[in-house]
Amino acid sequence: MFPILNIYCRRTSIKKYGIIVLILTVVSASLWSRDGKVYWNSISADIGLRQIKDKNIHEKVHYGFLFDLQYGFWGTKHNIFALQAGLAFSPLKTQYEDYFASYNICFFISYFYDFKLPEVTIKNTSLGFYLGSYGGLFYSAAMYPNWDESHLYWADKAEIGIHAMALWKIGEKNRLLLTFQGLPVLSVISRPEPDRQYKMDDFSFSGVVKELHSNLEFASLNKNISVNLSLEYQRILKQTFALGFGYSFGYERMEASEGKVFHTIKHTAGIRVYL
């Protein structure tokens, strides 16, 4: 077998809804790992480049490196699911700055379930297709001290969208996996107000958490769009051990009713260990 096949419409009610969704996700993952299904744990480390343009702060582009760590729990028999979580850090600067004074921190937890479509087999190779959906919580927060040392800037969302994969099996031990995730059909987004009247944000832990879940609103593709593509070569070394080497591209655009546009683009490459 292969190793992967990878919103108080006020604030209070949205938080409760998110908690319920996550609980159901974890429970379904636990149940799905029974009845002869194969499941894997994965740990990945990636490095790359990120660009951010947040018009709430200014029109300039911030760019820099991206360091990313992720954990995944994968299950498959015919269909495929995965529960994933990740944390990323990016030191940033503009072309007018000599050093990386700004930084961005991202965190996410997501779940996808894909159904197996017809497979094409020729000799010892096969090409399989999978189509389903994903849902998740995605947080992105940044500080720009040289431009505004008193406020936090964020672009957070809970979204449900399309997930699809193509898996090319080459013999018994080699796999090539192409993954698409994006085009969220339903989202709840959070962005700071473009002109904040108070002098400083509350940078205590509770203050930051409160900010990251403020100004919530429903959104569709006109306000929130994301596209993520990845290509990974996998080598199965043992029945319970495999390695993956991959590249991924990500694009996001978010615009709240009362806010200005947020863009980000990222390119990463890295290694994933399946256990």
C-alpha positions in Angstrom: 0.0 0.0 0.0 1.1 3.6 -0.5 1.8 5.9 2.5 -0.3 9.0 1.6 -2.9 9.8 -0.4 -2.2 13.4 1.4 -17.2 30.5 12.1 -22.0 35.0 17.3 -22.8 34.5 13.6 -21.4 36.4 16.4 -18.0 35.5 17.7 -19.0 33.1 20.4 -21.1 30.8 18.2 -18.4 30.7 15.6 -15.9 29.6 18.1 -18.2 26.8 19.4 -18.8 25.7 15.9 -15.1 25.5 15.2 -14.5 23.4 18.3 -17.3 21.0 17.4 -15.9 20.6 13.8 -12.5 19.8 15.2 -13.8 17.2 17.7 -15.8 15.5 14.9 -12.7 15.5 12.7 -10.6 13.8 15.3 -13.3 11.2 16.1 -13.8 10.4 12.5 -10.1 10.0 12.0 -9.9 7.6 14.9 -12.8 5.5 13.7 -11.5 5.4 10.1 -8.3 3.8 11.1 -10.0 0.5 11.8 -11.2 -2.4 9.6 -8.0 -3.1 7.9 -7.2 0.4 6.7 -3.6 1.5 6.5 -2.5 4.6 8.4 0.7 6.6 8.7 2.2 9.4 10.8 4.3 12.0 9.0 6.7 14.7 10.0 7.9 17.2 7.4 10.4 20.1 7.4 10.4 22.7 4.6 12.3 25.8 3.7 11.4 28.4 1.1 10.6 31.9 0.2 7.5 34.0 1.0 6.1 37.4 -0.2 3.4 39.3 1.7 1.6 42.5 0.6 -0.7 43.8 3.3 -2.3 47.0 2.2 -3.5 47.6 5.8 0.1 48.6 6.5 1.2 49.9 3.1 1.6 49.1 -0.6 5.1 47.7 -0.3 5.9 44.0 -0.6 7.6 42.2 2.3 9.7 39.2 1.3 11.9 36.7 3.1 12.6 33.1 4.0 10.0 30.6 5.2 10.7 27.8 7.7 7.9 25.3 8.1 7.2 22.2 10.3 4.2 19.9 9.9 2.7 16.8 11.4 0.2 14.5 9.6 -2.0 11.5 10.3 -2.9 9.7 7.1 -5.3 6.8 6.5 -6.2 4.9 3.3 -7.8 1.7 2.0 -9.6 2.9 -1.1 -10.4 6.5 -0.1 -7.9 8.7 1.7 -8.0 11.1 4.6 -5.5 13.1 6.5 -5.4 15.3 9.6 -2.6 17.8 9.5 -1.2 20.6 11.6 1.7 23.0 10.9 3.7 25.9 12.1 5.7 28.3 10.0 8.0 31.3 10.6 9.2 34.0 8.1 11.6 36.8 8.7 10.6 39.6 6.4 11.9 42.9 4.9 11.1 45.4 2.1 13.5 46.6 -0.5 13.9 49.8 1.5 15.2 47.9 4.6 18.7 46.6 5.1 17.7 43.7 7.5 14.8 41.4 8.3 13.1 43.5 11.0 9.5 42.2 10.4 8.2 38.7 10.9 5.2 36.5 10.2 4.0 33.4 12.1 1.5 31.0 10.6 -0.4 28.1 12.2 -3.0 25.7 10.7 -4.9 22.6 11.4 -6.8 20.9 8.6 -8.6 17.7 7.5 -9.3 16.3 4.0 -11.2 13.3 2.7 -10.8 12.2 -0.9 -12.8 9.6 -2.8 -11.0 7.3 -5.2 -11.8 7.7 -8.9 -11.0 5.2 -11.7 -7.4 4.1 -12.0 -5.4 3.6 -15.2 -2.9 0.6 -15.1 -0.2 -0.2 -17.6 2.2 -3.1 -16.7 3.8 -2.3 -13.4 2.7 1.4 -13.3 -0.7 2.9 -12.4 -2.2 6.4 -12.3 -4.9 7.0 -9.7 -7.1 10.0 -9.1 -8.8 11.2 -5.9 -11.3 14.0 -5.4 -12.9 15.3 -2.2 -12.9 18.3 0.1 -10.9 19.9 3.0 -11.7 22.1 6.0 -9.4 23.8 8.3 -8.4 26.7 10.5 -5.6 28.9 9.2 -3.9 31.7 11.2 -1.4 34.2 9.9 0.0 37.1 12.1 2.7 39.6 11.5 4.6 42.5 13.1 6.2 45.3 11.1 8.2 47.2 13.7 9.8 49.7 11.3 6.4 50.7 10.0 4.1 50.2 13.0 5.4 48.9 16.2 2.1 49.3 18.1 -0.2 46.9 16.1 -0.5 43.3 15.1 -1.6 42.5 11.5 -3.3 39.3 10.8 -5.2 37.4 8.1 -7.1 34.4 9.7 -9.7 32.1 8.3 -11.8 29.0 8.6 -12.6 27.5 5.2 -14.0 24.6 3.3 -12.8 23.9 -0.3 -11.7 21.4 -2.9 -9.0 18.8 -2.5 -7.7 16.5 -5.2 -4.8 14.2 -5.8 -3.2 12.3 -8.6 -0.9 9.3 -7.6 1.5 7.7 -10.1 2.8 4.4 -8.8 6.0 3.2 -10.4 6.7 -0.4 -9.4 6.3 -1.3 -5.7 8.4 1.3 -4.1 8.2 4.6 -6.0 5.4 7.1 -6.0 4.8 10.5 -7.5 2.0 12.5 -5.8 0.4 15.7 -7.2 -1.9 17.5 -4.8 -4.3 20.4 -5.2 -6.0 22.2 -2.3 -8.0 25.5 -2.5 -10.9 27.4 -4.1 -12.7 27.7 -0.7 -16.5 27.6 -1.3 -17.3 28.9 2.2 -15.1 30.8 4.6 -15.1 32.9 7.7 -12.4 35.5 7.7 -10.8 37.8 10.2 -8.8 41.0 9.4 -7.9 44.1 11.4 -9.6 47.3 10.7 -7.6 49.4 8.2 -7.5 52.5 10.5 -7.3 51.6 14.2 -8.0 54.5 16.6 -6.4 53.0 19.7 -2.7 53.6 20.2 -1.5 50.1 21.0 -2.8 46.5 20.8 -3.0 44.4 23.8 -0.1 42.1 23.4 -0.9 39.8 26.3 -1.7 36.2 25.3 -5.5 36.7 25.9 -5.3 40.0 24.0 -3.7 38.5 21.0 -6.1 35.6 20.9 -9.0 38.0 21.1 -7.6 40.1 18.2 -7.1 37.0 16.0 -10.8 36.1 16.3 -12.2 39.7 15.9 -14.1 41.2 13.0 -15.4 37.9 11.8 -17.4 37.7 8.6 -18.6 35.1 6.1 -16.8 35.2 2.7 -16.8 33.4 -0.6 -14.2 33.4 -3.5 -14.6 37.2 -4.1 -13.2 37.9 -0.6 -11.1 34.9 0.1 -9.2 32.7 -2.4 -6.4 30.3 -2.0 -4.6 27.9 -4.3 -2.0 25.3 -3.1 -0.2 22.9 -5.3 2.4 20.3 -4.3 4.5 17.7 -6.1 6.2 14.9 -4.0 8.4 12.0 -4.9 8.0 9.1 -2.4 10.3 6.2 -1.8 8.9 3.3 0.3 11.9 1.8 2.1 10.0 -0.5 4.5 6.4 -1.4 5.1 6.3 1.2 7.9 8.9 3.7 6.7 9.0 6.0 3.7 10.5 9.2 2.6 9.1 12.1 0.5 10.9 14.9 -1.3 8.7 17.7 -2.5 8.0 21.2 -3.8 4.9 23.3 -3.0 3.4 26.6 -4.2 0.8 28.6 -2.4 -1.2 31.8 -3.2 -3.7 33.6 -1.0 -5.8 36.7 -1.4 -8.1 38.0 1.3 -10.2 41.2 1.5 -12.6 41.9 4.3 -15.6 44.3 4.0 -13.9 46.9 6.2 -10.3 46.1 5.4 -7.8 46.3 2.6 -6.3 43.5 0.5 -3.9 40.9 1.8 -1.8 38.9 -0.6 0.8 36.2 0.0 2.8 33.9 -2.2 5.1 31.1 -1.1 7.5 28.5 -2.6 8.9 25.7 -0.4 10.9 22.5 -0.8 11.5 19.9 1.8 11.5 16.4 3.1 8.7 14.3 4.7 9.2 11.2 6.8 6.3 8.6 7.0 6.2 6.3 9.9 
